[in-house]
């Protein structure tokens, strides 16, 4: 069965939407310290990404699992999100809005990735493949301009199919210590890149400097993935793992 919106769901999505509204109105600094509000404002795409992919996992994924052409539905849906991102990127809207193209691109690609039944053994290999492509084609405009999206796609298989498999497979073994260590690592990893990027940016001159800057510019991926973990594993918690039907169960119900 699908998980209907609960009070916790409304509070989570409502809170993120309020944050986006405050950013858009440039009022976030009135409720948060200046440096914190600035960082959140710079990484607003992470909030948009978390909203889109969390809603996809919670509501679209089990719905599509009951369709006879499940993956086709997921592909159409994912490409639809990508199309919205492309439209935003090409539009004449202010940059405060066009920047959310990254949220739609990342969520669109991952909407297709999260749909197949779990366990998905090759998932973490996708992370290695995307990371390899980033390294090999680092100097191309596509890789340089899409750091946020590519890092979202790099981190998601590790997050969903290695660290915290209960998000996509509620029947999987829950490993709370590993999940907590991963969530802490997402935060801790960003801090040195933030400091190092400030040091190297005035004189970017080599692969290490460019790599540090690239890792920092993709911070939206760290925060977006972290927010998804927080929502499913801590906000919904046992209620999610105990109530959600996996796509495999959806197929069984359809066949019956």
C-alpha positions in Angstrom: 0.0 0.0 0.0 1.1 3.6 -0.6 2.0 5.8 2.3 -0.5 8.6 2.6 0.8 12.0 3.7 1.1 12.0 7.4 1.6 14.9 9.8 5.3 14.3 9.7 5.3 14.4 5.9 3.3 17.7 5.8 5.7 19.2 8.4 8.8 18.1 6.5 7.7 19.2 3.0 6.0 22.3 4.4 9.2 23.3 6.3 11.3 23.0 3.1 8.8 25.0 1.1 8.9 27.7 3.8 12.7 27.8 3.6 12.5 28.2 -0.2 9.9 31.0 0.2 12.2 32.8 2.6 15.1 32.4 0.3 13.1 33.8 -2.6 12.0 36.8 -0.6 15.5 37.3 0.8 14.1 37.0 4.3 16.1 34.0 5.5 18.7 36.3 7.2 16.0 37.6 9.5 15.5 34.2 11.1 19.0 32.6 10.9 22.5 33.9 11.4 23.9 35.7 8.4 26.6 33.1 7.5 24.2 30.2 7.9 21.5 31.9 5.9 24.0 32.7 3.1 25.1 29.1 2.9 21.5 27.8 2.8 20.7 30.4 0.1 23.6 29.3 -2.0 22.6 25.7 -1.7 18.8 26.1 -2.3 19.0 23.6 -5.1 19.6 20.9 -2.5 16.2 21.8 -0.9 14.4 21.6 -4.3 16.2 18.3 -5.1 15.2 16.8 -1.7 11.5 17.8 -2.2 11.3 16.3 -5.7 13.2 13.0 -5.0 11.6 12.4 -1.6 8.1 12.9 -3.2 9.1 10.6 -6.0 10.2 7.8 -3.7 7.3 8.1 -1.3 4.4 8.5 -3.8 5.4 8.0 -7.5 7.5 4.9 -7.0 4.9 2.7 -5.4 2.3 4.0 -7.8 4.4 3.1 -10.8 5.2 -0.4 -9.3 1.5 -1.3 -9.8 1.5 -0.4 -13.5 2.1 -3.1 -16.1 4.7 -0.9 -17.7 6.4 0.3 -14.6 9.8 1.3 -16.0 8.2 3.0 -19.0 6.2 5.1 -16.6 9.3 5.9 -14.6 11.2 6.9 -17.7 8.4 9.2 -18.9 8.2 10.8 -15.4 11.9 11.2 -15.1 12.3 12.7 -18.5 9.4 15.0 -17.7 11.4 16.4 -14.7 14.5 16.7 -16.9 12.4 18.6 -19.4 11.2 21.1 -16.7 14.8 21.6 -15.7 15.8 22.2 -19.3 12.9 24.7 -19.7 14.1 26.6 -16.6 17.6 26.7 -17.9 16.5 28.2 -21.2 13.9 30.5 -19.7 14.2 34.2 -19.1 13.2 33.9 -15.4 15.5 35.4 -12.8 18.5 33.2 -11.8 16.9 32.7 -8.4 14.4 30.5 -10.2 16.4 29.1 -13.1 19.0 27.7 -10.7 16.4 25.0 -9.7 17.1 23.4 -13.1 19.7 21.5 -11.2 17.1 20.1 -8.8 14.9 18.9 -11.7 17.9 17.4 -13.6 19.2 15.4 -10.6 15.7 14.3 -9.5 14.7 13.3 -13.0 17.7 11.1 -13.7 17.4 9.5 -10.2 13.6 9.0 -10.6 14.5 6.3 -13.2 17.3 4.9 -11.1 15.3 4.3 -7.9 12.4 2.6 -9.7 13.7 -1.0 -10.2 13.2 -3.6 -7.5 15.8 -4.0 -4.8 18.4 -5.2 -4.0 20.2 -3.7 -6.9 23.6 -5.2 -6.9 25.1 -3.0 -9.6 24.0 0.3 -8.0 27.4 1.3 -6.3 29.2 0.5 -9.6 27.2 3.3 -11.2 28.8 5.7 -8.7 32.2 4.5 -9.7 31.3 4.9 -13.4 30.0 8.4 -13.0 33.0 9.4 -11.0 35.3 8.0 -13.6 33.5 10.0 -16.3 33.9 13.1 -14.3 37.6 12.5 -14.1 38.1 11.6 -17.7 35.9 14.4 -19.1 36.7 16.9 -16.4 37.6 19.7 -18.8 34.3 19.6 -20.9 31.5 22.1 -20.4 29.0 19.4 -19.5 31.1 18.1 -16.6 32.1 21.5 -15.4 28.6 23.1 -15.6 26.7 20.1 -14.1 28.8 19.4 -11.0 25.7 19.4 -8.7 23.8 17.0 -10.9 26.7 14.6 -11.5 27.5 14.5 -7.8 23.9 13.8 -7.0 24.0 10.8 -9.4 27.3 9.7 -7.9 26.2 9.8 -4.3 22.7 8.3 -4.7 23.7 4.7 -5.4 26.0 4.7 -2.4 23.3 6.2 -0.2 20.3 4.1 -1.4 21.9 0.7 -2.3 24.9 0.5 0.1 24.5 2.6 3.2 20.7 2.9 3.8 18.9 0.3 1.7 15.7 0.6 3.7 14.8 3.8 1.9 14.1 1.8 -1.3 13.7 -1.6 0.2 11.8 -1.5 3.5 12.5 -5.2 4.1 16.3 -4.7 4.0 18.4 -4.9 7.2 18.5 -1.6 8.9 22.0 -0.4 9.8 21.5 2.7 11.9 25.2 3.1 12.9 26.4 3.0 9.3 23.6 5.4 8.3 24.5 7.9 11.0 28.2 7.7 10.2 27.4 8.4 6.5 25.2 11.4 7.4 27.9 12.8 9.5 30.4 12.2 6.7 28.3 14.1 4.3 28.5 17.2 6.6 32.1 16.7 7.6 33.2 16.2 3.9 31.8 19.5 2.9 33.6 21.5 5.6 37.1 21.0 4.4 36.1 21.5 0.8 34.5 24.8 1.8 37.7 26.0 3.5 40.0 24.7 0.9 38.0 26.1 -2.0 38.3 29.6 -0.4 42.0 29.1 -0.4 42.5 27.8 -3.9 39.9 29.8 -5.8 42.0 33.0 -6.1 44.6 31.0 -8.0 43.2 27.8 -9.6 46.1 26.3 -11.4 46.2 22.5 -11.2 44.1 19.3 -11.1 44.1 19.2 -7.3 42.9 22.8 -7.0 40.2 22.3 -9.7 39.1 19.1 -8.0 38.7 20.8 -4.7 36.7 23.6 -6.3 34.6 21.1 -8.1 33.8 19.1 -5.0 32.8 22.3 -3.2 30.6 23.5 -6.0 28.7 20.3 -5.8 27.7 20.8 -2.2 24.0 20.8 -3.1 24.4 17.0 -3.7 25.7 16.4 -0.2 22.9 18.4 1.5 20.2 17.1 -0.8 21.1 13.4 -0.1 21.4 14.2 3.6 17.9 15.7 3.7 16.5 12.6 2.0 18.2 10.4 4.7 16.8 12.6 7.4 13.3 12.4 6.1 12.9 8.7 5.4 15.2 7.3 8.2 14.6 9.8 11.0 11.4 11.8 10.3 9.3 8.9 9.1 11.6 6.3 10.6 10.0 3.0 11.6 6.7 4.1 10.1 8.3 4.2 6.7 10.1 0.9 7.1 7.1 -0.8 8.5 4.3 0.5 6.2 5.8 1.0 2.7 5.2 -1.7 0.1 8.2 -2.2 -2.1 7.9 -2.3 -6.0 8.3 -6.1 -5.8 5.2 -6.3 -3.6 3.4 -4.0 -6.0 4.1 -6.4 -8.9 2.9 -9.4 -6.8 -0.4 -7.6 -6.1 -0.8 -6.7 -9.8 -0.2 -10.3 -10.8 -2.7 -11.6 -8.3 
